[in-house]
């Protein structure tokens, strides 16, 4: 674990091992329903649309646009005390699904960020096992 | 899909006969949450004039019903711990109608109790749930961050300045109602528009007064059949409509950040009651945040998408306005222990009974109480009426 990293750390689960292994390898891996022919998030073995198990993994392009964002000034958890103001967001991936993330490498000010702004994935290593997919202006 | 003919057949067949808060709300560092459940339950039964021994259905959320029932010394024949956040206790009302109609119980007790203010240690999350992997690591933790994300999407779609003004209108009008409710946390604390706009940021676009309180409080509701209600202490407030549902759990799975499940539960409850929006004298709408009210008014159908800023303009929802909203002072200024929904019902019943003193509405006969739970995830709507 990186020294002093005291934010919540994802614990990979049977359905998400591959997602987190991908993130550690610098890939944003998405589940894909081969019956519906569409990607979905978050990773689960059963397609949330049709309910079938005929699902696979794809590697996302990493391109997205901001669906919404906020600028947090009061940390909701002690681990984010040194990060404020930070920019949580929901982004819409080029493949269609939306995911929660943070926008990084940008000034945390509403005038510097806009909804629909193009962004691309970057991976922040937080432990030996876990890298978090975050997004920066494209 | 809900079968409207059957729902209409049970409209008005059950009634709320008792409502109460715990002995004290706001700050109760000397009381545990189950104690607040039990106090509120005891007080609501006293309000109804029904002895505890007659309770045969128990409903709660946040705790299991067996925890609450054991504490209170109740051994129910019907038990329902449906737990979908702050909407749960409104949703329990529909479940109570169903249970009473089917014959599973005769006297339903819904209780709530939380020490959100005094018990600040938060339980760790379940690592197997999606938020632990896909939201919390990004600092999307707790309602203020999540709801501010939704609010910014609304601003983007419908205009930042007019949304901001609408949020200010809700914050200020709700505070005015709280200034008329002795039990309200901010009873003695007025707030001007300037004070709203000058307040600090919590999670932009939310100022502090866009966010609900964090208090200690309990409340309870007693429901029985319309027939039996006639012989209770105060008679019954008729339950004319009730509906519920949810469309996501974690925020990023919400289909549309500007529309809640109220788009289904509101129209369904009104149709069950055979009423239209204009028939209502009071709207009690869960105000976890100012934005929650804007999205909910539109979802419920009081106005169209993006029209809430016009709907709430010019302090229309304040005392003296023509759309009384959250007359107890709401989650924003009265109390909000974590799951506030039950308090919308308590106030609606009191307004219908004419028990609310200086804030009493003239001729209040029909009211909506509406709860929202989770991260704009679930809703419950009830329509209540009194002759």
Contacts between the chains, C-beta under 8 A, distances in Angstrom:
chain1	res1	chain2	res2	distance
A	7	B	137	6.4
A	7	B	139	7.1
A	8	B	125	7.3
A	8	B	132	6.8
A	8	B	136	4.1
A	8	B	137	5.2
A	8	B	141	7.3
A	9	B	137	6.6
A	10	B	127	7.8
A	10	B	132	6.7
A	10	B	133	4.1
A	10	B	134	7.7
A	10	B	137	5.5
A	11	B	127	4.0
A	11	B	132	6.9
A	11	B	133	7.3
A	12	B	133	7.6
A	13	B	127	7.1
A	13	B	128	5.8
A	13	B	133	7.1
A	16	B	133	6.0
A	41	B	134	7.8
A	41	B	252	7.6
A	42	B	130	5.2
A	42	B	133	7.3
A	42	B	134	5.0
A	42	B	250	7.9
A	42	B	253	7.8
A	67	B	153	6.8
A	67	B	257	7.9
A	68	B	149	5.0
A	68	B	150	7.0
A	68	B	152	4.9
A	68	B	153	3.9
A	68	B	156	7.0
A	68	B	257	6.2
A	69	B	149	6.9
A	69	B	152	6.2
A	70	B	145	6.2
A	70	B	148	4.1
A	70	B	149	4.8
A	70	B	151	7.9
A	70	B	152	5.8
A	70	B	203	5.0
A	70	B	204	6.0
A	70	B	205	7.2
A	70	B	206	7.9
A	71	B	201	7.4
A	71	B	203	6.9
A	71	B	204	3.9
A	72	B	139	6.1
A	72	B	145	5.7
A	72	B	148	7.8
A	72	B	202	7.9
A	72	B	203	4.6
A	72	B	204	7.8
A	73	B	200	7.1
A	73	B	201	4.1
A	73	B	202	6.2
A	73	B	203	6.5
A	73	B	204	6.8
A	74	B	144	7.5
A	74	B	201	7.7
A	74	B	202	4.8
A	74	B	203	6.9
A	75	B	139	7.3
A	76	B	139	6.6
A	76	B	141	4.1
A	76	B	142	4.4
A	76	B	144	6.7
A	76	B	145	5.6
A	77	B	136	7.7
A	77	B	139	6.8
A	77	B	141	5.0
A	77	B	142	8.0
A	80	B	139	4.7
A	83	B	139	7.0
A	85	B	204	7.8
A	86	B	139	5.8
A	88	B	138	5.3
A	88	B	139	5.4
A	88	B	140	4.8
A	88	B	145	5.8
A	88	B	149	6.4
A	89	B	149	7.3
A	90	B	149	6.2
A	90	B	251	7.1
A	90	B	252	4.9
A	90	B	257	7.8
A	98	B	252	5.4
A	99	B	134	6.8
A	99	B	252	5.8
A	100	B	134	5.7
A	100	B	135	4.7
A	100	B	138	5.7
A	100	B	140	5.4
A	100	B	250	7.5
A	100	B	251	6.7
A	100	B	252	4.2
A	101	B	138	5.7
A	102	B	138	4.7
A	102	B	139	6.9
A	110	B	204	6.2
A	110	B	205	7.7
A	115	B	152	7.2
A	115	B	153	7.0
A	115	B	156	4.3
A	116	B	156	8.0
A	126	B	137	7.8
A	132	B	137	5.6
A	132	B	138	7.2
A	134	B	138	7.6
